[in-house]
Amino acid sequence: MPSDGDARLAGVSAAGTDLGASVAGDVVIDIRNLSLTFQTADTPVHALSDIDLQVNAGEFVSLIGPSGCGKTTLMRIVADLEQPTGGTALVNGMTPQEARRKRAYGYVFQAPALYPWRNVLGNVTLPHEIFGLSKDEREQKAKRYLELVGLAGFEKKFPWQLSGGMQQRVSIARALSFDPAILLMDEPFGALDEITRDRMNEELLSIWRKTRKTVIFVTHSIDEAVLLSTRIVVMSARPGRIIDVIDSTLPPDRSIETRESPAALALAHRVREGLKAGHSYD
Amino acid sequence: MSDIAISFMSPRGRVLPVATIVAAIVVLWYALAVLLNWPQVTAMMANNGQTGTTPEIIGATWSMERPVLPSPHQVIAEFWKTTFEVAPSSKRSLLYHAWITASATMLGFAFGAILGMLLAAGIVHVRTLDRSLMPWIIASQTVPILAIAPMIIVILGAVGMVGLVPKAIISMYLCFFPVTIGMVKGLRSPDVLQLDLMRTYSAGDWQVFWKLRLPASIPFLFASMKVAIAISLVGTIVGELPTGASGGIGARLLSGSYYGQTVQIWSALLMAALLGSVLVYAMGGIERLTLRKMGARV
């Protein structure tokens, strides 16, 4: 990383004030009494019920739970991709819709969702193209973030020429490219093999250390949640609700090996207990 | 699709299968010529008080002036003569007629492709159009073109449009349909995540169209344009039939049938087939170039 890039990435709050970023410690995402019921043909499905969650600036919060517990739905509500049927969600003090209009967050999907007719650079410059930035500026920014995710030199490649892990890194660079203060990640590494996933976890840790963005991270994996998070939210299914909220006791400086430390094992144990409790409920 | 196309296009993969089929067709053709022309030849010989041996009769079936089915070498000879030995500006030149048909075909195809794309964009973006337009579009294709072509020519003639444009409009009428169908499918092909991504950027409908739906539709568009350009040629030839047009492959077919010039009809048909192949292959070439530019593995 060139030092000027580092400085710019670290200066999120300076660069990001117009995006609604706040000083560390402030509540960035404020969810109260949130519920969502899908009306299906026979019975209503309670996807989420009475969710209360506050996320502070600079936190890395993982949502973990079994399939169908509504963790993705919860994040989609924050992103204004889904509408709640009860309660409120505020992002930077605004409704999710206003926040989306102000481009407050970058979203990383389960699949890379790259546009196959665009090369790597074209995919990463896409958001800025939509925001109307000049070609030079958006390419300069895109290159900086491609370097951050370790893909410098791959600008001209097309998605099919990259491995699954590399494609997902492109999609992370794309989400970071316009420097949103909030990063919403929906099982971004779920489709990757264990080895690639470990490497991606380490890279994400280092990106988070450099940028100090507020991250909400949906995952199935206890290991992943323990390693990455400052806070772990354990959820259960039908109705989707929060079982336990666990503050991480791990030091801020972490690597893959941190997972085997006694503190990490204790955390993992508590997460597992929470998941079990949620499961026995139904 | 691309792999098959490549192996089909490569010289060594193509020559043998194509030559086999051509040989089979030629043999069958000669056999049919004998079969179909036999009664005429024997009747003519009987009129002249002649009796021919079988080889003589067979030879005669392959060299009649107005056979029921001309033999391949007669068609090739006529084709060669009217294509290469006559000045292209002459009305006896097949190239002259082919050019008239080709220009109307390309104009009609351009009209049809533009109309097809506009209709598709409307159908995808406006709910009312989706419901109201589609039945009409389908109904339009069930009307036999042979029935309405003369009416289109007459109506357009009444408002002073003659020559190229009326034919192009008939061919447009036929060829917009596959373009609309393919393009609607293509514009709706982006998956949920690709669309959600645009929503997270708060992209407008126009941006979603230009940056996502349109590029995603290109492979579908080319598939349907290859169908459309072949149909467009048929439309033009049909448009040339009822006009009493002085030029074009259709006019050539018509005058051939007036005077019983079957050799002329068949050589015009051969030219139509060649023209169709050239147009479809040219479209395939543009497709490959475009898709390669869009990063496809072609």
Contacts between the chains, C-beta under 8 A, distances in Angstrom:
chain1	res1	chain2	res2	distance
A	79	B	200	6.1
A	80	B	199	7.8
A	81	B	196	5.7
A	81	B	199	6.3
A	81	B	200	7.3
A	100	B	199	7.6
A	100	B	200	6.6
A	100	B	202	5.7
A	101	B	202	5.1
A	103	B	201	7.0
A	103	B	202	6.8
A	105	B	200	7.2
A	106	B	200	7.6
A	107	B	196	7.6
A	107	B	197	7.2
A	107	B	200	4.5
A	109	B	193	4.9
A	109	B	196	7.0
A	109	B	197	7.1
A	110	B	193	7.6
A	111	B	193	5.7
A	113	B	191	7.8
A	113	B	193	3.9
A	113	B	194	5.5
A	113	B	196	7.7
A	113	B	197	5.3
A	115	B	194	6.8
A	115	B	211	7.8
A	115	B	212	6.9
A	115	B	215	7.0
A	115	B	216	7.9
A	116	B	295	6.5
A	116	B	296	7.7
A	117	B	215	4.7
A	117	B	216	7.7
A	117	B	218	7.4
A	117	B	294	4.0
A	117	B	295	5.5
A	117	B	296	7.6
A	118	B	215	8.0
A	118	B	295	7.3
A	119	B	295	6.2
A	126	B	201	7.8
A	126	B	211	7.0
A	127	B	201	5.2
A	129	B	211	7.0
A	130	B	198	7.6
A	130	B	201	4.8
A	130	B	203	4.9
A	130	B	207	5.5
A	130	B	211	7.1
A	131	B	201	7.3
A	158	B	295	3.7
A	159	B	295	7.7
A	160	B	295	7.6
A	160	B	297	6.4
